[in-house]
Amino acid sequence: MTGKANTIAFLRQLSQPNSPEQRQPRYPLSVTESIALGRDPRCEIVLDPLLYRAVSRRHAEVSPVLGFNAPDGGRFWQICDLGSANGTYLNGQRVKGCKLLQAGDRIMLGQNGPEFVFECEISADPLPEPPIEKEAKLPAIPLRKPPLRPTEPPPARKPPPREHEHVSLTQLFPIFSTGRHLTTKAYLLPGITTVAFVVSLFLSVGTPQLFNMLLASYLAGAAYYFIYQLCGKHKPWWLLMASAVTTILLLVSPVLSLFIYVFRDLLPGSIPKDDTSVSFPLLLVQMFFGAGLMEELLKALPVLGACLFGMGLRSPWREKYGVREPLDGILLGSASAVGFTLVETLGQYVPDIYKATLTAGEGAAQLASLQLLIPRVLGSVAGHMAYSGYLGYFIGLSVLRPRRRWRILLVGYLTASLLHTLWNVTGTISPVLLAVVGVLSYAFLGAAILKARELSPTRSQNFATRFYQ
């Protein structure tokens, strides 16, 4: 058996740009087994999770290309991304599947993550050629098949050196070392808000109206915060609150009377009384005009106003305070729905149920009011917030695709109004159908959020798709 040149390959880890100069470790690569890189201690190359937060537990894998050798006996390796959250980059290009490695290639785990250089050299001592491999020329295109797994488990790694038994002050008192991570990762501000509302609720016991208002505000804020986290885009809090307040002012102004006159008097949107029996097709038409079209247009006014306001601003204020993409429309539309939900629940439904049950005693009336308030406000995630957020997606999309603006707005307006109508109509038929429509509405909103994140011009800054902020 004739021997051929032996190829030896390494991964050399580069120092971080902002870190002091230190020795650059070299990791030898196997000619038969794959090498995994990640935060998981079971990986062959383990990266410190405190230093490299963008690295997944099993981020990438370097494996030999079995069955393909160069005529001189040289071997080949490939880098494969293992479905990491922040991607694997080869010479600045994101890896999709597997890519063939060449000497000098740079591998980065996530943007601005740890970086390695692939080094390859020929050993002077030839080794016998394994009988299971055959000489073949390397294909012209990079292999995209997943790396082959060895049949035997990899050799056991040496145990890490034992750490000192010293316990530092920050380990005994963690609050001294967490710093800004308390606000960005430990949800400190939502925690403070919750404590403030809890104390306020204790102080308002005995004052039902104030108690209901505080509870409804907290539940609506928590529901909106859930949508905000899904969107993953920062927007000034005062702008979101302004959207909700604008809708509240519209509902207590003569604008509401004008909308009622147009949609319920001029158009066939007259809402039937509780004791009036109407056919299902007629009820569908009345709810579509009198509830769906009317209320969705009213809630969209603050979003449209933000669009016009942003057009008069220059960059970067235009992107920050206006509507420049679908995520902006979803955030402002959902905030507008918060204002609508609070006015409708506290100003209409809760007083009505209180009066209807007052004959059973004041305590029973207050309990019935509370039992109605909680599900109505929490349910707005699959109700008013879902419809208005979904319509907001189309408003932002019309800004992003101005040539198809009117078609986009019409599709969004009609779809949101139809979902709203189905909710109102099924509520009079069956609770099961009502639940189905609620899930459908939330699914529409969730799909719009995911698509908006995909279309976002600032997708790389979206905190909902990153491990760290």
Residue pairs with C-beta under 8 A, 6 or more apart in sequence:
1 128
1 129
2 129
3 126
3 127
3 128
3 129
4 72
4 73
4 126
4 127
4 129
5 72
5 73
5 74
5 122
5 123
5 126
6 73
6 122
6 123
6 125
6 126
6 127
7 31
7 73
7 74
7 75
7 120
7 121
7 122
7 123
8 28
8 120
8 121
8 122
8 123
9 28
9 29
9 75
9 77
9 118
9 119
9 120
9 121
10 26
10 27
10 28
10 29
10 118
10 119
10 120
11 26
11 27
11 29
11 35
11 45
11 62
11 107
11 116
11 117
11 118
11 119
12 24
12 25
12 26
12 27
12 116
12 117
12 119
13 24
13 25
13 26
13 27
13 114
13 115
13 116
14 24
14 106
14 114
14 115
14 116
14 117
15 21
15 22
15 24
16 114
26 119
27 35
27 44
27 45
29 35
29 62
29 64
29 77
30 64
30 154
31 64
31 75
32 64
32 66
32 150
33 63
33 64
33 150
33 154
34 61
34 62
34 63
34 64
34 147
34 148
34 149
34 150
35 44
35 45
35 61
35 62
35 63
36 42
36 43
36 44
36 45
36 58
36 60
36 61
36 82
37 43
37 44
37 45
37 47
37 55
37 59
37 60
37 61
37 62
37 109
37 116
38 45
38 46
38 47
38 55
38 56
38 57
38 58
38 59
38 60
38 82
39 46
39 47
39 48
39 49
39 52
39 55
39 56
39 57
39 59
40 46
40 57
40 58
43 58
44 154
44 157
47 55
47 59
47 109
47 114
49 55
52 109
52 110
52 113
52 114
53 467
53 468
54 85
54 86
54 109
54 110
54 111
54 112
54 113
54 466
54 467
54 468
55 84
55 86
55 109
55 110
55 113
55 114
56 82
56 83
56 84
56 85
56 86
58 82
59 81
59 82
59 84
59 88
59 109
59 110
60 79
60 80
60 81
60 82
60 84
60 88
60 95
60 107
60 109
61 79
61 80
61 82
61 147
62 77
62 78
62 79
62 80
62 101
62 107
62 118
63 77
63 78
63 80
63 147
63 148
64 75
64 76
64 77
65 75
65 76
65 77
65 78
65 100
65 138
65 143
66 133
66 148
67 133
67 134
67 136
68 76
68 136
68 137
68 138
68 139
69 75
69 76
69 129
69 133
69 135
69 136
70 76
70 138
71 135
71 137
73 126
73 129
74 122
76 100
76 101
76 138
77 100
77 101
77 118
77 120
78 98
78 99
78 100
78 101
78 142
78 143
78 147
79 88
79 90
79 95
79 98
79 99
79 101
79 105
79 107
79 118
80 95
80 97
80 98
80 99
80 146
80 147
81 87
81 88
81 95
81 96
81 97
81 98
84 109
84 110
85 465
85 466
85 467
86 109
86 110
86 111
86 113
86 466
86 467
87 94
87 95
87 110
87 111
88 94
88 95
88 107
88 108
88 109
88 110
89 95
89 107
89 108
89 109
89 110
89 111
90 99
90 101
90 105
90 106
90 107
91 105
91 106
92 106
92 108
96 144
97 144
97 146
98 142
98 143
98 144
98 145
98 146
98 147
99 142
100 138
100 142
100 143
101 107
101 118
101 120
102 118
102 120
103 118
103 119
103 120
104 117
104 118
104 119
105 117
105 118
106 115
106 116
106 117
106 118
107 115
107 116
107 117
107 118
108 114
108 115
108 116
109 115
111 460
169 176
170 176
170 177
175 182
178 186
182 188
183 189
184 469
185 468
185 469
190 225
193 218
193 221
194 218
197 214
197 217
197 218
200 214
201 211
201 214
201 215
204 210
204 211
204 214
205 211
208 366
208 369
212 346
212 350
212 369
212 370
212 373
213 346
215 370
215 373
215 374
216 342
216 345
216 346
216 373
216 377
217 342
219 374
219 377
219 378
220 338
220 341
220 342
220 377
220 380
221 338
223 338
223 377
223 378
223 380
223 381
223 385
224 240
224 334
224 335
224 338
224 385
226 381
227 330
227 331
227 334
227 381
227 385
227 389
227 445
227 449
228 235
228 240
228 331
228 334
229 464
230 446
230 449
230 464
231 327
231 330
231 331
231 449
231 452
231 453
231 464
232 327
232 453
232 462
232 463
232 464
232 465
233 327
233 328
233 331
233 456
233 458
233 461
233 462
233 463
234 463
235 320
235 328
235 331
235 332
236 320
236 321
239 306
239 321
239 332
240 331
240 332
240 335
241 335
242 302
243 302
243 303
243 306
243 332
243 333
243 335
243 336
243 339
244 335
244 336
244 338
244 339
244 342
245 339
246 301
246 302
246 305
246 336
246 339
247 298
247 299
247 301
247 302
247 336
247 337
247 339
247 340
247 343
248 339
248 340
248 342
248 343
250 256
250 298
250 301
251 298
251 339
251 340
251 343
251 344
251 347
252 343
255 298
256 298
259 294
259 297
259 298
260 294
262 294
263 269
263 289
263 290
263 293
263 294
264 270
264 271
264 289
264 290
264 294
267 289
267 290
267 293
268 285
268 286
268 289
269 286
269 287
269 288
269 289
269 290
269 291
269 293
269 294
270 286
270 290
271 286
271 287
271 290
271 291
272 278
272 283
272 286
278 286
280 425
283 425
283 428
284 421
284 425
287 421
287 424
287 425
288 417
288 418
288 421
291 420
291 421
291 424
292 416
292 417
292 418
292 419
292 420
292 421
292 424
293 413
293 417
295 340
295 384
295 420
296 387
296 388
296 391
296 413
296 416
296 417
296 420
297 413
298 340
299 333
299 336
299 337
299 340
299 384
299 387
299 388
299 391
300 333
300 336
300 388
300 391
300 392
300 395
300 413
301 336
302 332
302 335
302 336
303 323
303 329
303 332
303 333
303 336
303 388
303 391
303 392
303 395
304 395
306 321
306 322
306 323
306 328
306 332
307 322
307 323
307 395
307 399
309 321
309 322
310 318
310 319
310 321
310 322
310 323
310 324
311 318
311 322
313 321
313 322
318 324
319 458
322 328
323 329
323 332
323 395
323 396
323 399
324 396
324 399
324 400
324 457
325 396
325 399
325 400
325 452
325 455
325 456
325 457
325 458
326 392
326 393
326 394
326 396
326 397
326 400
326 448
326 451
326 452
326 455
326 456
327 396
327 449
327 452
327 453
327 456
328 392
328 396
329 391
329 392
329 393
329 394
329 395
329 396
329 397
329 399
330 389
330 390
330 392
330 393
330 396
330 445
330 448
330 449
330 452
331 389
331 392
332 392
333 388
333 389
333 390
333 391
333 392
333 393
333 395
334 385
334 388
334 389
334 392
336 388
337 380
337 383
337 384
337 385
337 387
337 388
337 389
338 380
338 385
340 384
340 388
341 376
341 377
341 380
341 383
341 384
341 385
342 377
344 384
345 372
345 373
345 376
345 377
346 373
349 372
349 373
349 376
350 369
350 372
350 373
353 365
353 368
353 369
353 372
354 365
354 366
354 368
354 369
355 365
356 368
357 364
357 365
357 368
358 365
379 438
380 386
381 442
382 438
382 439
382 441
382 442
382 445
383 423
383 438
383 441
385 445
386 419
386 441
386 442
386 444
386 445
387 416
387 417
387 419
387 420
387 441
388 416
389 445
389 448
389 449
390 412
390 415
390 416
390 419
390 441
390 444
390 445
390 448
391 412
391 413
391 415
391 416
393 412
393 448
393 449
393 451
393 452
394 408
394 409
394 411
394 412
394 413
394 415
394 416
395 409
395 412
396 452
397 408
397 412
397 455
398 404
398 405
398 406
398 408
398 409
399 405
400 455
401 408
415 444
419 437
419 440
419 441
419 444
422 437
422 440
423 434
423 437
423 438
423 441
426 433
426 434
426 436
426 437
427 434
453 459
453 462
453 464
453 465
456 462
459 465
463 469
